[in-house]
Amino acid sequence: MSQTVKPWRRLRLGLEHDYQVMKVREDKWADPRTEQEHPRVRVVCADWVNVIAVTPEDSLVLVRQFRFGVGADTLELAGGLVEEGEDPAVAAARELEEETGYVAGRVVPLGWMHPNPALQDNRCFIFLARDCVRAHAGRQDEAEDIAVELHPRADVPRLILEGHITHSLVVGALFLEKLREDADRKR
């Protein structure tokens, strides 16, 4: 049985701090049960894309890069920011090519998810890129240092369970793809 919760009422917008890739603000909200005021941090970000890139040989095109939050490199899907006014599917193809040099034969939308609805207002769109072939070495942004790795698609469960893939949005994207695949098989 589903229950409804009352929405919180925003009382005041806080001072916004712009960090180029995101803006951080602490707003004041009223608890709907008690009307007591509570500060809540909100991170305003552009939408993101994650790309499950698959070669004709059924290998996944993955990227390894240093992540400052954990102070280590992580194994992930290609992805990045959706530019203002850009279609997420176009952003997915662009990010895949920029980060890896791979170009997709076709890009299929799988859905989207909220990266962290407790703090962030954006969405992460997930795409399946089929028939990906290497066209060049990639054109990474100035502040990116990315290594491209190919892994057999069948290795995904092991890569996750052994802790090689730990990024929650990557795990969520791969799970979403599996759910879509299972649903398509049942039709």
C-alpha positions as CSV (number, residue, x, y, z in Angstrom):
1,M,0.0,0.0,0.0
2,S,1.4,3.4,-1.0
3,Q,1.3,6.4,1.3
4,T,1.5,10.0,0.3
5,V,3.8,12.5,2.0
6,K,3.1,16.2,2.2
7,P,5.5,18.4,0.2
8,W,7.9,20.6,2.1
9,R,7.5,24.4,1.4
10,R,10.6,26.4,0.5
11,L,10.8,29.5,2.7
12,R,14.0,31.1,1.3
13,L,16.6,30.5,-1.3
14,G,20.1,30.6,0.1
15,L,23.3,32.1,-1.3
16,E,24.4,30.2,-4.4
17,H,28.0,29.2,-4.9
18,D,29.0,28.6,-8.5
19,Y,31.7,25.9,-9.1
20,Q,31.3,25.8,-12.9
21,V,30.1,22.1,-13.1
22,M,27.6,22.7,-10.3
23,K,26.0,25.3,-8.1
24,V,25.5,24.7,-4.4
25,R,22.9,26.5,-2.3
26,E,21.5,26.1,1.2
27,D,17.7,26.8,1.2
28,K,15.4,27.0,4.2
29,W,12.3,24.7,4.1
30,A,9.3,24.2,6.4
31,D,8.5,20.8,7.7
32,P,4.8,20.1,6.6
33,R,4.0,18.4,9.9
34,T,5.4,21.0,12.3
35,E,6.1,24.1,10.1
36,Q,9.6,24.1,11.8
37,E,12.3,25.6,9.6
38,H,15.2,23.3,8.4
39,P,18.2,24.2,6.2
40,R,18.7,21.8,3.2
41,V,21.6,21.8,0.7
42,R,20.7,21.6,-3.0
43,V,23.2,20.9,-5.7
44,V,22.1,22.3,-9.1
45,C,23.7,20.4,-12.0
46,A,23.2,20.0,-15.7
47,D,21.8,16.6,-16.7
48,W,24.3,13.8,-17.4
49,V,24.5,10.9,-19.8
50,N,26.0,7.4,-19.3
51,V,26.7,5.3,-22.4
52,I,26.7,1.5,-22.4
53,A,28.9,1.2,-25.5
54,V,29.1,-2.3,-27.1
55,T,31.3,-3.3,-30.0
56,P,30.2,-5.7,-32.8
57,E,32.3,-8.4,-30.9
58,D,30.1,-7.9,-27.8
59,S,32.8,-6.1,-25.8
60,L,32.0,-3.1,-23.5
61,V,33.9,0.1,-24.1
62,L,34.8,1.3,-20.6
63,V,36.9,4.2,-19.3
64,R,39.3,4.4,-16.4
65,Q,39.9,7.8,-14.9
66,F,41.0,9.4,-11.6
67,R,38.1,10.5,-9.4
68,F,38.9,13.2,-6.8
69,G,36.1,12.3,-4.5
70,V,37.6,8.8,-3.7
71,G,41.2,9.8,-4.6
72,A,41.6,6.8,-6.9
73,D,40.8,5.7,-10.5
74,T,37.5,4.1,-11.3
75,L,36.2,1.9,-14.1
76,E,33.1,3.4,-15.7
77,L,31.0,3.9,-18.7
78,A,31.7,6.9,-21.0
79,G,29.5,9.8,-20.1
80,G,29.3,13.4,-19.1
81,L,27.3,16.6,-19.1
82,V,24.4,17.4,-21.4
83,E,25.1,20.9,-22.7
84,E,22.4,23.5,-22.4
85,G,19.8,22.9,-25.1
86,E,21.4,19.6,-26.2
87,D,19.4,16.5,-26.8
88,P,20.6,13.8,-24.4
89,A,21.1,11.3,-27.2
90,V,23.3,13.7,-29.1
91,A,25.3,14.3,-25.8
92,A,25.7,10.5,-25.4
93,A,27.1,10.0,-28.9
94,R,29.4,13.1,-28.4
95,E,30.7,12.1,-25.0
96,L,31.4,8.5,-26.2
97,E,33.4,9.8,-29.2
98,E,35.2,12.5,-27.2
99,E,36.2,10.2,-24.3
100,T,37.0,7.0,-26.2
101,G,37.2,7.7,-30.0
102,Y,34.4,5.1,-30.5
103,V,31.5,6.0,-32.7
104,A,28.1,4.1,-32.4
105,G,26.2,2.6,-35.2
106,R,23.0,3.5,-33.3
107,V,22.2,4.9,-29.9
108,V,19.1,3.6,-28.0
109,P,17.6,5.3,-25.0
110,L,17.1,3.1,-22.0
111,G,15.7,5.6,-19.5
112,W,17.0,7.9,-16.8
113,M,17.5,8.1,-13.1
114,H,18.1,10.7,-10.4
115,P,21.8,10.6,-9.4
116,N,21.1,11.7,-5.8
117,P,17.6,13.2,-5.2
118,A,18.4,14.0,-1.6
119,L,20.8,16.7,-2.8
120,Q,20.7,17.1,-6.6
121,D,18.1,18.3,-9.1
122,N,19.4,16.7,-12.3
123,R,18.9,13.4,-14.2
124,C,21.3,10.9,-15.7
125,F,20.1,9.6,-19.0
126,I,21.2,6.1,-19.9
127,F,21.9,5.0,-23.5
128,L,22.9,1.8,-25.2
129,A,25.3,2.4,-28.0
130,R,25.4,-0.6,-30.4
131,D,28.0,-1.5,-33.1
132,C,30.6,0.8,-31.7
133,V,33.8,1.1,-33.7
134,R,37.0,3.0,-33.0
135,A,37.3,6.0,-35.3
136,H,40.2,7.8,-33.6
137,A,42.1,8.1,-30.3
138,G,39.5,10.4,-28.7
139,R,39.4,14.1,-28.0
140,Q,39.3,14.4,-24.2
141,D,38.7,17.7,-22.4
142,E,41.6,19.6,-21.1
143,A,41.2,18.3,-17.5
144,E,40.5,14.7,-18.5
145,D,43.0,11.8,-18.4
146,I,41.1,8.7,-19.6
147,A,42.3,5.2,-20.4
148,V,39.9,3.2,-22.6
149,E,39.4,-0.5,-21.8
150,L,37.5,-3.2,-23.6
151,H,35.9,-5.9,-21.5
152,P,33.7,-8.9,-22.6
153,R,30.1,-8.0,-21.8
154,A,29.7,-11.3,-20.1
155,D,32.2,-10.1,-17.4
156,V,29.9,-7.3,-16.1
157,P,28.6,-9.3,-13.1
158,R,32.1,-10.3,-12.1
159,L,33.4,-6.7,-12.5
160,I,30.7,-5.4,-10.2
161,L,30.8,-8.2,-7.6
162,E,34.6,-8.1,-7.4
163,G,34.6,-4.3,-6.9
164,H,36.2,-3.3,-10.2
165,I,33.1,-1.3,-11.1
166,T,31.9,0.7,-8.0
167,H,30.3,3.8,-9.4
168,S,26.6,3.6,-8.4
169,L,25.3,5.3,-11.6
170,V,27.3,2.8,-13.7
171,V,25.9,-0.1,-11.7
172,G,22.4,1.4,-12.0
173,A,22.8,1.9,-15.8
174,L,24.0,-1.7,-16.3
175,F,21.1,-3.0,-14.2
176,L,18.6,-0.9,-16.2
177,E,20.0,-2.4,-19.4
178,K,19.5,-5.9,-18.0
179,L,15.9,-5.1,-16.9
180,R,15.1,-3.7,-20.4
181,E,16.7,-6.8,-22.1
182,D,14.7,-9.2,-19.9
183,A,11.5,-7.2,-20.6
184,D,12.1,-7.3,-24.3
185,R,12.8,-11.1,-24.2
186,K,9.4,-11.7,-22.5
187,R,7.5,-9.9,-25.3
